[in-house]
Amino acid sequence: MRFSEILQAMTGGGGEWSASVGEEWLQGRTVFGGLQAAIAVRAMRGLVPVELPLRTLQTSFIAPLGAGSFRAEARVLRSGRSATQVEARLYDGEQVACSVLGIFGSARESQVNVSLPYPAVPKDFDSAREIPFIPGATPVFTKNVRMRWASGTFPFQGSTVPKTQIYVSLRDEPSCDELLLLGLADIIPSPGLSLLKKPAPASSLTWTLELFSQEYDGSAADPFLVDAEVVNAANGYISHSTTVWSPAQRLIALSRQSVVVFG
């Protein structure tokens, strides 16, 4: 099933939902993190009007969430004049596997307007090198996505530069919305893995995503640029920061992740 089809097939209402994910969306022992976050936000949307944009998402990956059916529960923590905070949890049986806090907020008048310029990128999508799906070597979910390196090196190549620029897309998706954007924003491996000289297991602990625009300039099958850089790496933990850019070079989101590396 496509990313969007899994979300469309969710059943339930209000804050109680059920989802089913096949093994083709696994990332190691667990469901791809971007898909977990999207399922959580889909459950939140049962409680939040669609016209209220998602502004910030804070995700903690607590335990592996295997393929199969599982439940998602959401509840409104507070709804103010312009912002609503909603919590969602994904359960593997009775174990909380993923906890997500979403902040939805209407636009406000402001005189402050600041935006980053589009980064210098040495290669366009057509000339960038693609990393293929390799059974047993790359995560299973990557068969459903595309990644092309505009700069930096592939994981486990012993790079000395803690930075990558990667074009990403979800295969065969005819449109893009906030849920698909969550998938796009979480596709890349941490640029810290490129510094390693041999393969080692890694797992995201936390993920914070700030969304800046609801104009995606194409479908999720079009190339979005993820510009990523390691902020700090020590004691087996990697912190990296990324910006996500639309196919029309619009700044869409800012992401921060904490990743543990077992090796």
VEXVOZA-337482 format. One record per atom (N, C-alpha, C, O, CB): x, y, z. Coordinates in pm, whole numbers, padded with zeros to 5 digits, always signed. Glycine has a CB too. Layout:
XYZ;...
//
This chain:
+00084-00120+00000;+00000+00000+00000;+00087+00125+00000;+00194+00127+00061;-00095+00001+00122;+00040+00229-00069;+00109+00356-00065;+00092+00421+00072;+00001+00387+00147;+00057+00449-00177;+00180+00514+00103;+00175+00590+00228;+00035+00646+00249;-00023+00630+00356;+00280+00704+00227;-00018+00713+00147;-00150+00777+00158;-00262+00674+00176;-00360+00702+00244;-00179+00863+00035;-00248+00558+00115;-00353+00455+00125;-00362+00400+00267;-00472+00368+00314;-00325+00342+00026;-00249+00388+00335;-00252+00341+00474;-00330+00439+00560;-00409+00397+00645;-00108+00324+00529;-00309+00568+00539;-00380+00670+00617;-00528+00673+00583;-00612+00689+00672;-00318+00808+00593;-00560+00658+00456;-00700+00659+00414;-00776+00537+00465;-00898+00541+00481;-00710+00666+00263;-00703+00428+00490;-00768+00304+00535;-00788+00300+00686;-00850+00206+00737;-00685+00185+00492;-00739+00399+00759;-00760+00401+00904;-00909+00408+00936;-00986+00473+00866;-00686+00521+00967;-00948+00340+01042;-01089+00338+01082;-01102+00393+01224;-01010+00384+01305;-01147+00194+01074;-01218+00450+01251;-01246+00504+01384;-01310+00639+01374;-01368+00675+01271;-01119+00514+01465;-01302+00715+01481;-01361+00848+01487;-01327+00914+01618;-01286+00848+01713;-01513+00840+01469;-01344+01047+01622;-01307+01120+01742;-01161+01101+01770;-01077+01129+01685;-01392+01075+01861;-01127+01052+01890;-00988+01030+01925;-00947+00884+01925;-00836+00852+01968;-00961+01088+02058;-01034+00793+01877;-01004+00650+01879;-00995+00597+01737;-01093+00600+01662;-01112+00572+01959;-00874+00547+01698;-00852+00503+01561;-00774+00372+01559;-00706+00337+01655;-00777+00609+01481;-00786+00302+01448;-00711+00180+01425;-00639+00192+01291;-00696+00242+01194;-00803+00055+01429;-00515+00146+01286;-00436+00150+01164;-00372+00014+01141;-00352-00063+01235;-00328+00261+01170;-00341-00015+01015;-00275-00140+00981;-00163-00109+00883;-00184-00044+00781;-00376-00243+00921;-00044-00157+00914;+00074-00130+00833;+00144-00261+00799;+00168-00343+00887;+00172-00034+00906;+00175-00280+00671;+00243-00401+00627;+00393-00395+00647;+00448-00289+00679;+00213-00428+00483;+00459-00508+00628;+00603-00517+00650;+00682-00433+00551;+00799-00404+00575;+00647-00660+00642;+00620-00395+00440;+00692-00314+00340;+00722-00172+00389;+00794-00097+00323;+00611-00307+00212;+00667-00134+00506;+00693-00002+00562;+00775-00010+00691;+00772+00083+00772;+00561+00070+00589;+00847-00118+00710;+00930-00131+00829;+01064-00059+00812;+01120-00052+00702;+00954-00277+00861;+01112-00006+00923;+01244+00057+00932;+01317-00018+01043;+01311+00022+01160;+01234+00214+00961;+01386-00125+01006;+01438-00215+01108;+01324-00295+01170;+01247-00359+01100;+01515-00137+01216;+01315-00290+01304;+01209-00365+01373;+01079-00288+01385;+00979-00343+01431;+01256-00404+01511;+01078-00162+01345;+00964-00076+01372;+00910-00013+01244;+00979-00007+01143;+01002+00033+01471;+00787+00033+01251;+00727+00105+01139;+00802+00237+01117;+00838+00305+01212;+00575+00132+01165;+00824+00271+00990;+00890+00397+00952;+00837+00513+01036;+00716+00534+01045;+00869+00425+00802;+00929+00588+01098;+00891+00694+01191;+00802+00800+01133;+00710+00848+01200;+01011+00758+01245;+00825+00839+01007;+00740+00940+00944;+00597+00892+00928;+00503+00972+00937;+00796+00979+00809;+00580+00762+00905;+00445+00705+00895;+00379+00699+01032;+00260+00725+01044;+00450+00565+00831;+00455+00665+01138;+00399+00668+01273;+00346+00808+01307;+00236+00822+01359;+00506+00625+01376;+00426+00910+01277;+00383+01047+01306;+00259+01084+01227;+00169+01149+01280;+00496+01145+01275;+00254+01043+01100;+00138+01075+01016;+00012+01005+01068;-00096+01065+01066;+00164+01033+00871;+00024+00881+01114;-00092+00811+01172;-00140+00884+01297;-00261+00898+01318;-00055+00664+01207;-00047+00932+01379;-00084+01007+01499;-00158+01135+01463;-00259+01168+01526;+00040+01039+01583;-00109+01208+01364;-00174+01333+01324;-00310+01305+01260;-00404+01382+01277;-00083+01413+01226;-00320+01194+01186;-00452+01157+01131;-00552+01136+01245;-00668+01174+01232;-00441+01028+01043;-00507+01076+01354;-00596+01059+01470;-00629+01193+01533;-00742+01215+01575;-00532+00965+01573;-00532+01283+01540;-00556+01418+01594;-00660+01492+01512;-00743+01564+01567;-00425+01498+01597;-00656+01473+01382;-00749+01544+01294;-00894+01504+01317;-00985+01573+01271;-00712+01519+01150;-00918+01395+01388;-01054+01361+01428;-01107+01455+01533;-01227+01456+01561;-01059+01220+01479;-01017+01536+01593;-01055+01628+01700;-01030+01774+01665;-01074+01864+01736;-00981+01593+01825;-00958+01798+01555;-00917+01934+01519;-00968+01966+01378;-00949+01886+01287;-00762+01949+01526;-01031+02082+01358;-01080+02119+01225;-00967+02122+01123;-00855+02163+01154;-01149+02255+01230;-00996+02079+01002;-00894+02069+00897;-00839+02206+00859;-00726+02216+00811;-00951+02001+00775;-00918+02312+00880;-00873+02445+00842;-00771+02504+00941;-00713+02609+00914;-00992+02539+00831;-00749+02438+01055;-00651+02485+01153;-00518+02418+01122;-00505+02297+01142;-00698+02455+01300;-00417+02493+01073;-00292+02431+01028;-00210+02370+01142;-00209+02420+01254;-00208+02533+00955;-00143+02262+01109;-00045+02203+01201;+00080+02289+01199;+00136+02315+01093;-00012+02055+01162;+00124+02335+01316;+00240+02423+01326;+00364+02350+01377;+00474+02369+01325;+00209+02540+01418;+00348+02266+01479;+00463+02199+01541;+00424+02058+01580;+00313+02032+01625;+00513+02278+01664;+00520+01966+01563;+00499+01826+01602;+00620+01781+01682;+00734+01797+01638;+00476+01734+01477;+00594+01724+01799;+00700+01673+01886;+00674+01524+01908;+00571+01485+01963;+00707+01751+02023;+00768+01441+01864;+00748+01296+01863;+00855+01226+01944;+00974+01255+01930;+00748+01242+01719;+00813+01132+02029;+00906+01046+02102;+00880+00902+02058;+00768+00851+02069;+00889+01062+02258;+00985+00837+02009;+00975+00696+01970;+01017+00613+02091;+01135+00604+02124;+01065+00664+01842;+00919+00552+02156;+00940+00492+02287;+00977+00345+02278;+01065+00298+02351;+00817+00508+02372;+00910+00271+02190;+00934+00128+02176;+00909+00088+02031;+00837+00158+01960;+00844+00045+02273;+00966-00023+01985;+00940-00067+01848;+00790-00092+01825;+00721-00146+01911;+01019-00195+01817;+00743-00050+01709;+00604-00071+01668;+00607-00158+01543;+00636-00110+01433;+00528+00066+01642;+00577-00286+01561;+00589-00380+01451;+00476-00369+01350;+00376-00302+01374;+00595-00518+01504;+00494-00437+01237;+00390-00441+01135;+00266-00511+01189;+00274-00594+01279;+00440-00512+01007;+00150-00475+01131;+00024-00532+01174;-00075-00422+01211;-00059-00308+01170;+00045-00627+01292;-00175-00457+01287;-00277-00361+01329;-00245-00309+01469;-00199-00384+01555;-00419-00425+01326;-00270-00181+01490;-00250-00121+01621;-00345-00004+01635;-00406+00040+01538;-00103-00076+01641;-00356+00047+01757;-00451+00155+01781;-00379+00287+01806;-00266+00292+01854;-00542+00121+01899;-00450+00393+01771;-00403+00530+01793;-00509+00603+01874;-00627+00601+01838;-00373+00604+01658;-00467+00668+01982;-00560+00741+02067;-00513+00886+02076;-00396+00913+02100;-00570+00677+02208;-00608+00979+02058;-00575+01122+02064;-00668+01191+02161;-00782+01150+02181;-00585+01187+01924;-00617+01299+02223;-00700+01380+02313;-00651+01524+02309;-00532+01551+02296;-00696+01324+02458;-00746+01616+02320;-00713+01758+02323;-00667+01793+02464;-00738+01769+02561;-00835+01845+02280;-00547+01851+02474;-00496+01895+02604;-00547+02034+02639;-00582+02062+02754;-00343+01893+02604;-00551+02120+02539;-00601+02255+02560;-00634+02319+02426;-00560+02302+02328;-00499+02342+02637;-00743+02390+02423;-00781+02464+02303;-00802+02610+02341;-00898+02643+02410;-00909+02404+02237;-00712+02698+02295;-00720+02840+02326;-00782+02918+02212;-00846+02862+02123;-00583+02894+02357;-00763+03049+02215;-00824+03135+02115;-00770+03108+01975;-00845+03113+01877;-00801+03281+02152;-00639+03080+01964;-00581+03060+01832;-00501+02931+01820;-00469+02890+01708;-00493+03175+01797;-00468+02866+01931;-00387+02744+01925;-00452+02630+02002;-00511+02650+02108;-00247+02772+01982;-00440+02510+01946;-00492+02389+02010;-00379+02288+02021;-00310+02260+01923;-00612+02331+01929;-00361+02232+02141;-00258+02132+02163;-00324+01996+02182;-00415+01979+02263;-00170+02170+02285;-00274+01899+02105;-00335+01766+02103;-00225+01661+02124;-00117+01671+02067;-00411+01741+01969;-00256+01563+02206;-00164+01451+02229;-00220+01327+02162;-00340+01302+02166;-00142+01427+02380;-00131+01249+02100;-00171+01119+02043;-00068+01014+02083;+00051+01043+02094;-00185+01127+01888;-00117+00892+02103;-00030+00780+02136;-00063+00662+02046;-00179+00634+02016;-00044+00741+02286;+00043+00593+02003;+00028+00469+01928;+00064+00354+02020;+00165+00360+02091;+00116+00468+01798;-00018+00249+02020;+00000+00139+02113;+00034+00009+02040;-00028-00025+01939;-00127+00120+02197;+00132-00062+02092;+00159-00200+02054;+00106-00286+02168;+00175-00307+02267;+00314-00225+02027;-00015-00334+02153;-00083-00398+02266;-00113-00293+02370;-00180-00194+02341;+00002-00513+02326;-00062-00311+02493;-00081-00211+02598;+00041-00122+02616;+00041-00032+02699;-00113-00280+02729;+00146-00147+02537;+00269-00068+02545;+00258+00056+02457;+00227+00046+02338;+00391-00154+02504;+00284+00173+02516;+00292+00295+02433;+00419+00287+02351;+00529+00280+02407;+00289+00425+02522;+00406+00288+02220;+00521+00278+02131;+00566+00414+02079;+00684+00434+02050;+00490+00187+02015;+00472+00507+02067;+00503+00638+02012;+00411+00741+02076;+00290+00721+02084;+00489+00640+01856;+00469+00852+02122;+00392+00960+02182;+00416+01088+02102;+00531+01123+02074;+00431+00980+02332;+00308+01156+02066;+00318+01272+01977;+00238+01388+02033;+00124+01370+02077;+00269+01236+01834;+00297+01506+02032;+00227+01628+02071;+00219+01717+01948;+00321+01753+01891;+00298+01701+02189;+00099+01753+01909;+00078+01840+01794;+00020+01973+01837;-00070+01978+01921;-00012+01773+01692;+00071+02081+01779;+00018+02214+01806;-00038+02270+01676;+00034+02285+01577;+00129+02309+01865;-00166+02299+01677;-00237+02353+01562;-00270+02498+01592;-00321+02529+01699;-00366+02270+01529;-00242+02588+01497;-00265+02729+01526;-00308+02809+01405;-00255+02790+01296;-00143+02790+01583;-00404+02896+01424;-00447+02984+01316;-00344+03094+01294;-00262+03122+01382;-00586+03045+01347;-00347+03156+01178;-00252+03263+01145;-00284+03387+01228;-00399+03413+01262;-00257+03296+00994;-00180+03463+01259;-00195+03588+01335;-00129+03700+01257;-00040+03678+01176;-00133+03575+01478;-00175+03822+01283;-00111+03938+01224;+00024+03963+01291;+00035+03955+01414;-00201+04063+01236;+00126+03992+01212;+00259+04016+01267;+00342+04099+01169;+00327+04085+01048;+00330+03884+01298;+00428+04185+01223;+00517+04264+01141;+00651+04193+01119;+00737+04242+01046;+00540+04400+01204;+00669+04077+01183;+00795+04003+01171;+00785+03905+01055;+00697+03819+01052;+00827+03929+01303;+00876+03919+00959;+00880+03830+00844;+01024+03797+00812;+01097+03881+00760;+00809+03893+00722;+01067+03675+00842;+01203+03632+00817;+01198+03492+00756;+01123+03407+00802;+01290+03633+00948;+01278+03470+00651;+01283+03338+00590;+01423+03310+00539;+01490+03400+00489;+01180+03326+00476;+01467+03186+00552;+01599+03148+00503;+01602+03148+00350;+01502+03116+00287;+01638+03011+00556;+01716+03183+00291;+01731+03168+00146;+01752+03022+00110;+01798+02943+00192;+01848+03254+00094;+01719+02985-00011;+01741+02849-00059;+01891+02820-00058;+01970+02903-00104;+01682+02829-00202;+01931+02705-00006;+02075+02677+00006;+02140+02654-00129;+02073+02621-00227;+02098+02555+00095;+02271+02672-00134;+02348+02638-00253;+02352+02485-00265;+02391+02416-00171;+02493+02698-00248;+02311+02433-00379;+02304+02289-00401;+02383+02256-00528;+02349+02307-00636;+02155+02239-00413;+02486+02174-00518;+02573+02152-00633;+02512+02071-00747;+02558+02079-00861;+02695+02085-00588;+02407+01991-00718;+02348+01907-00822;+02197+01920-00821;+02135+01926-00714;+02389+01760-00804;+02137+01923-00943;+01992+01918-00949;+01947+01772-00938;+02029+01681-00932;+01939+01983-01080;+01816+01752-00935;+01763+01618-00912;+01812+01519-01018;+01849+01407-00985;+01611+01622-00910;+01811+01560-01144;+01845+01469-01252;+01991+01423-01247;+02022+01312-01289;+01817+01535-01385;+02080+01509-01197;+02222+01473-01194;+02266+01415-01060;+02379+01368-01047;+02305+01595-01227;+02179+01418-00960;+02213+01364-00828;+02211+01211-00831;+02134+01151-00906;+02115+01416-00720;+02295+01150-00750;+02309+01004-00749;+02206+00943-00656;+02189+00987-00542;+02451+00962-00706;+02137+00841-00704;+02031+00776-00625;+02086+00657-00549;+02167+00580-00601;+01915+00732-00716;+02041+00642-00424;+02073+00521-00349;+01959+00423-00370;+01845+00454-00335;+02096+00553-00196;+01985+00305-00426;+01878+00210-00454;+01838+00132-00331;+01910+00130-00231;+01919+00115-00565;+01723+00067-00338;+01685-00026-00233;+01768-00153-00250;+01767-00214-00357;+01532-00058-00238;+01839-00192-00145;+01922-00313-00147;+01873-00404-00035;+01896-00374+00082;+02076-00278-00130;+01807-00515-00067;+01757-00605+00037;+01866-00647+00134;+01974-00690+00093;+01694-00729-00026;+01836-00632+00264;+01931-00670+00367;+02031-00561+00402;+02102-00572+00502;+02005-00791+00325;+02037-00456+00320;+02133-00348+00345;+02066-00215+00374;+02112-00140+00460;+02226-00333+00228;+01958-00185+00305;+01884-00061+00329;+01749-00095+00393;+01696-00203+00368;+01864+00019+00196;+01692-00005+00475;+01564-00034+00541;+01456-00071+00441;+01453-00018+00329;+01519+00085+00624;+01367-00160+00480;+01264-00211+00389;+01177-00097+00334;+01140-00100+00216;+01176-00314+00462;+01145+00003+00417;+01054+00109+00371;+01111+00187+00254;+01036+00251+00180;+01022+00204+00486;+01244+00184+00236;+01304+00266+00130;+01268+00218-00010;+01293+00290-00107;+01455+00266+00146;+01209+00099-00024;+01162+00058-00155;+01045+00145-00201;+01013+00148-00320;+01121-00090-00153;+00980+00215-00108;+00864+00299-00139;+00900+00446-00158;+00812+00528-00182;+00762+00287-00029;+01029+00479-00148;+01070+00619-00157;+01186+00631-00256;+01242+00531-00302;+01111+00674-00017;+01221+00757-00286;+01341+00782-00366;+01430+00879-00289;+01381+00974-00226;+01305+00840-00507;+01560+00855-00294;+01658+00945-00233;+01773+00965-00332;+01834+00869-00379;+01711+00888-00097;+01800+01091-00363;+01912+01122-00451;+02003+01223-00382;+01958+01329-00339;+01863+01178-00588;+02132+01188-00371;+02229+01271-00300;+02276+01388-00386;+02342+01367-00488;+02349+01186-00256;+02242+01510-00345;+02291+01630-00413;+02428+01670-00362;+02509+01726-00437;+02193+01745-00396;+02456+01641-00234;+02589+01661-00176;+02602+01572-00054;+02503+01526+00002;+02613+01809-00138;+02728+01548-00013;+02752+01456+00096;+02767+01315+00045;+02762+01290-00075;+02640+01464+00198;+02786+01222+00137;+02809+01082+00099;+02702+00991+00157;+02629+01028+00249;+02948+01037+00146;+02695+00871+00101;+02603+00769+00150;+02641+00729+00293;+02754+00754+00335;+02603+00646+00056;+02549+00668+00367;+02582+00620+00502;+02699+00521+00503;+02717+00444+00409;+02460+00556+00565;+02776+00526+00610;+02883+00430+00639;+02998+00437+00539;+03062+00336+00509;+02827+00290+00642;+03024+00557+00488;+03133+00575+00391;+03254+00646+00451;+03349+00675+00378;+03083+00653+00272;+03253+00674+00579;+03366+00738+00644;+03389+00881+00600;+03503+00925+00588;+03488+00659+00617;+03283+00953+00577;+03294+01094+00537;+03353+01177+00651;+03344+01140+00768;+03157+01150+00495;+03413+01289+00615;+03462+01383+00716;+03374+01508+00723;+03402+01599+00801;+03607+01424+00685;+03268+01512+00643;+03178+01627+00639;+03042+01585+00695;+02975+01502+00633;+03164+01683+00494;+03000+01639+00809;+02875+01595+00873;+02751+01663+00815;+02670+01719+00888;+02881+01622+01023;+02737+01658+00683;+02629+01731+00617;+02589+01656+00490;+02674+01605+00418;+02672+01877+00583;+02458+01650+00463;+02407+01594+00338;+02296+01682+00284;+02227+01751+00359;+02357+01450+00359;+02279+01677+00153;+02165+01739+00086;+02104+01632-00004;+02169+01583-00096;+02207+01868+00003;+01981+01596+00024;+01921+01480-00041;+01783+01517-00096;+01699+01572-00024;+01910+01360+00058;+01760+01486-00224;+01626+01500-00282;+01545+01377-00243;+01591+01264-00261;+01632+01517-00437;+01425+01398-00191;+01342+01286-00147;+01204+01295-00211;+01156+01403-00246;+01330+01284+00008;+01142+01178-00226;+01003+01174-00275;+00941+01041-00233;+01012+00944-00203;+00997+01191-00431;+00809+01038-00230;+00733+00916-00204;+00682+00866-00339;+00615+00939-00411;+00615+00942-00103;+00712+00744-00371;+00677+00691-00503;+00525+00686-00524;+00450+00646-00436;+00737+00552-00522;+00484+00728-00644;+00346+00708-00693;+00240+00784-00616;+00123+00746-00621;+00313+00563-00690;+00278+00889-00545;+00177+00970-00474;+00130+01085-00565;+00213+01164-00610;+00235+01026-00339;+00000+01095-00592;-00049+01195-00686;-00065+01335-00628;-00090+01430-00703;-00179+01151-00742;-00052+01351-00496;-00074+01482-00434;+00018+01496-00313;+00100+01408-00287;-00223+01499-00392;+00004+01607-00240;+00079+01625-00117;-00007+01701-00017;-00079+01794-00053;+00212+01701-00144;+00000+01661+00109;-00069+01732+00217;+00019+01723+00341;+00132+01676+00334;-00212+01672+00244;-00031+01768+00455;+00052+01771+00575;+00096+01631+00619;+00206+01615+00672;-00023+01838+00688;+00012+01530+00596;+00047+01396+00638;+00158+01338+00551;+00251+01275+00602;-00076+01306+00632;+00149+01360+00421;+00255+01313+00332;+00384+01388+00356;+00493+01332+00343;+00212+01327+00186;+00373+01516+00392;+00493+01594+00422;+00568+01534+00541;+00692+01537+00543;+00455+01740+00451;+00497+01481+00638;+00563+01418+00753;+00649+01300+00706;+00758+01278+00758;+00459+01370+00857;+00598+01226+00609;+00677+01118+00554;+00800+01167+00481;+00909+01113+00499;+00592+01036+00461;+00785+01270+00400;+00898+01326+00325;+01007+01377+00419;+01126+01357+00394;+00850+01440+00235;+00965+01442+00528;+01061+01506+00618;+01144+01407+00698;+01247+01444+00754;+00989+01597+00713;+01101+01280+00703;+01170+01183+00788;+01240+01073+00708;+01289+00977+00767;+01071+01120+00885;+01246+01086+00577;+01302+00980+00494;+01451+00961+00512;+01499+00848+00519;+01273+01008+00349;+01527+01071+00521;+01673+01059+00509;+01736+00990+00630;+01685+01001+00742;+01733+01198+00492;+01847+00920+00610;+01926+00875+00724;+01999+00994+00785;+02028+01092+00716;+02027+00765+00681;+02029+00986+00912;+02103+01095+00976;+02236+01116+00904;+02306+01019+00874;+02127+01064+01126;+02273+01242+00875;+02404+01265+00813;+02519+01215+00900;+02630+01196+00850;+02423+01413+00784;+02494+01194+01028;+02597+01139+01115;+02638+00998+01075;+02751+00956+01100;+02549+01140+01258;+02546+00923+01013;+02578+00786+00971;+02680+00784+00858;+02750+00685+00839;+02452+00713+00929;+02688+00895+00782;+02787+00903+00674;+02929+00909+00728;+03025+00881+00656;+02760+01023+00587;+02944+00947+00856;+03077+00959+00916;+03133+00823+00957;+03254+00808+00975;+03071+01051+01037;+03044+00724+00973;+03088+00591+01015;+03154+00518+00898;+03118+00537+00782;+02969+00510+01069;+03252+00433+00930;+03324+00359+00827;+03265+00222+00799;+03302+00156+00702;+03468+00345+00866;+03173+00177+00885;+03107+00049+00862;+02965+00056+00918;+02937+00139+01005;+03187-00069+00928;+02875-00030+00869;+02735-00025+00913;+02720-00046+01062;+02792-00125+01123;+02654-00128+00840;+02624+00028+01121;+02589+00015+01262;+02441+00046+01279;+02390+00135+01212;+02676+00109+01351;+02372-00026+01366;+02230+00005+01390;+02213+00145+01449;+02299+00192+01524;+02166-00100+01484;+02103+00209+01414;+02071+00342+01467;+01920+00353+01481;+01845+00286+01411;+02127+00455+01375;+01877+00438+01574;+01734+00454+01599;+01704+00595+01647;+01775+00648+01733;+01684+00351+01702;+01600+00656+01592;+01559+00789+01637;+01492+00780+01773;+01410+00692+01798;+01463+00854+01535;+01529+00872+01862;+01466+00881+01994;+01357+00986+01995;+01244+00959+02038;+01571+00913+02100;+01390+01105+01947;+01293+01215+01944;+01302+01286+01809;+01405+01285+01742;+01317+01315+02061;+01190+01349+01773;+01184+01423+01646;+01091+01542+01667;+00976+01527+01708;+01133+01331+01528;+01143+01662+01637;+01062+01783+01642;+01056+01842+01502;+01159+01859+01436;+01121+01886+01743;+00935+01874+01458;+00916+01929+01324;+00830+02055+01334;+00722+02052+01393;+00850+01825+01230;+00879+02164+01276;+00803+02289+01268;+00764+02311+01122;+00849+02308+01033;+00887+02410+01323;+00636+02333+01097;+00585+02348+00961;+00557+02495+00933;+00494+02564+01014;+00457+02264+00941;+00605+02543+00817;+00597+02685+00785;+00499+02718+00673;+00457+02834+00661;+00732+02734+00748;+00462+02621+00592;+00378+02651+00476;+00289+02533+00444;+00327+02417+00465;+00465+02688+00353;+00170+02561+00395;+00079+02458+00346;+00075+02455+00193;-00010+02390+00133;-00062+02480+00403;+00168+02527+00131;+00181+02526-00015;+00298+02437-00051;+00413+02471-00024;+00200+02671-00072;+00269+02322-00113;+00372+02221-00133;+00429+02220-00275;+00528+02152-00301;+00316+02086-00100;+00368+02294-00366;+00423+02314-00500;+00441+02183-00577;+00538+02168-00652;+00556+02385-00491;+00351+02092-00560;+00360+01966-00635;+00310+01850-00552;+00253+01869-00445;+00502+01941-00679;+00333+01730-00603;+00293+01610-00531;+00410+01557-00450;+00523+01600-00468;+00241+01502-00628;+00381+01462-00361;+00487+01402-00280;+00581+01315-00364;+00687+01274-00317;+00427+01319-00168;+00542+01287-00490;+00630+01213-00581;+00732+01304-00648;+00825+01255-00712;+00548+01142-00687;+00716+01435-00633;+00813+01531-00686;+00930+01546-00588;+00915+01515-00470;+00745+01669-00712;+01046+01592-00636;+01163+01600-00547;+01159+01718-00450;+01158+01834-00492;+01289+01610-00630;+01156+01687-00321;+01174+01784-00213;+01320+01774-00168;+01377+01664-00165;+01074+01758-00094;+01380+01886-00133;+01519+01885-00087;+01523+01887+00064;+01458+01970+00128;+01597+02006-00144;+01600+01795+00122;+01624+01794+00266;+01772+01827+00289;+01860+01750+00252;+01586+01656+00330;+01796+01942+00349;+01931+01991+00376;+01960+01963+00523;+01899+02023+00611;+01946+02145+00343;+02054+01871+00550;+02074+01821+00686;+02218+01838+00731;+02311+01827+00652;+02034+01674+00695;+02235+01865+00863;+02368+01882+00918;+02370+01835+01063;+02278+01863+01139;+02414+02030+00908;+02476+01764+01100;+02494+01722+01239;+02528+01845+01323;+02620+01920+01290;+02606+01614+01250;+02455+01864+01432;+02481+01973+01524;+02580+01930+01632;+02668+02006+01672;+02351+02022+01589;+02563+01806+01678;+02653+01751+01781;+02645+01599+01776;+02539+01542+01751;+02616+01805+01924;+02758+01536+01800;+02761+01389+01809;+02863+01349+01914;+02980+01386+01905;+02795+01325+01670;+02818+01273+02015;+02907+01228+02122;+02836+01120+02203;+02714+01121+02216;+02951+01346+02214;+02915+01028+02259;+02863+00927+02352;+02754+00839+02293;+02668+00789+02365;+02810+00995+02475;+02757+00820+02160;+02660+00734+02096;+02531+00802+02057;+02437+00735+02014;+02629+00622+02184;+02523+00935+02070;+02403+01010+02032;+02437+01113+01925;+02540+01180+01934;+02340+01079+02157;+02352+01124+01826;+02369+01221+01718;+02250+01316+01719;+02135+01272+01723;+02383+01150+01580;+02277+01445+01716;+02172+01546+01699;+02193+01611+01563;+02300+01664+01534;+02174+01653+01814;+02089+01608+01480;+02101+01675+01350;+01980+01763+01324;+01870+01740+01374;+02117+01571+01238;+02004+01864+01243;+01903+01963+01209;+01884+01964+01057;+01982+01952+00983;+01943+02105+01260;+01760+01978+01011;+01735+01980+00867;+01634+02089+00832;+01549+02127+00913;+01685+01843+00820;+01645+02137+00709;+01540+02218+00650;+01483+02141+00531;+01555+02070+00461;+01593+02359+00606;+01353+02156+00510;+01283+02086+00401;+01230+02190+00303;+01162+02285+00342;+01166+01997+00457;+01263+02171+00175;+01230+02268+00070;+01142+02203-00036;+01166+02089-00076;+01357+02325+00006;+01041+02275-00081;+00949+02225-00183;+01017+02220-00320;+01125+02277-00336;+00822+02313-00189;+00956+02153-00419;+01014+02151-00554;+01031+02291-00614;+01113+02309-00704;+00926+02069-00645;+00954+02389-00565;+00967+02527-00612;+01058+02610-00521;+01057+02733-00525;+00829+02593-00622;+01138+02541-00438;+01237+02603-00350;+01174+02689-00241;+01231+02791-00200;+01333+02687-00432;+01057+02649-00195;+00989+02715-00083;+01027+02644+00047;+01028+02521+00051;+00832+02715-00104;+01059+02719+00152;+01090+02660+00282;+00961+02606+00344;+00867+02682+00371;+01158+02764+00376;+00959+02476+00367;+00838+02410+00415;+00845+02377+00564;+00746+02391+00636;+00813+02283+00336;+00962+02332+00610;+00969+02284+00748;+01113+02286+00799;+01209+02286+00723;+00911+02143+00757;+01123+02287+00933;+01249+02275+01004;+01238+02155+01097;+01138+02139+01167;+01283+02407+01085;+01341+02070+01096;+01336+01946+01171;+01459+01931+01257;+01569+01972+01219;+01323+01827+01076;+01441+01871+01378;+01552+01835+01465;+01530+01692+01512;+01418+01655+01550;+01564+01934+01588;+01636+01612+01510;+01624+01475+01559;+01739+01440+01651;+01851+01489+01634;+01620+01377+01443;+01710+01355+01749;+01811+01293+01833;+01812+01144+01799;+01709+01076+01806;+01782+01317+01987;+01930+01095+01761;+01945+00958+01712;+02048+00886+01798;+02154+00941+01827;+01987+00956+01561;+02017+00764+01838;+02115+00682+01911;+02178+00586+01812;+02109+00525+01730;+02049+00605+02030;+02310+00571+01820;+02385+00483+01731;+02447+00371+01813;+02518+00396+01911;+02494+00563+01653;+02421+00246+01774;+02471+00130+01849;+02599+00079+01783;+02601-00030+01725;+02362+00016+01856;+02704+00156+01792;+02829+00114+01732;+02919+00233+01698;+03029+00215+01647;+02802+00033+01607;
//
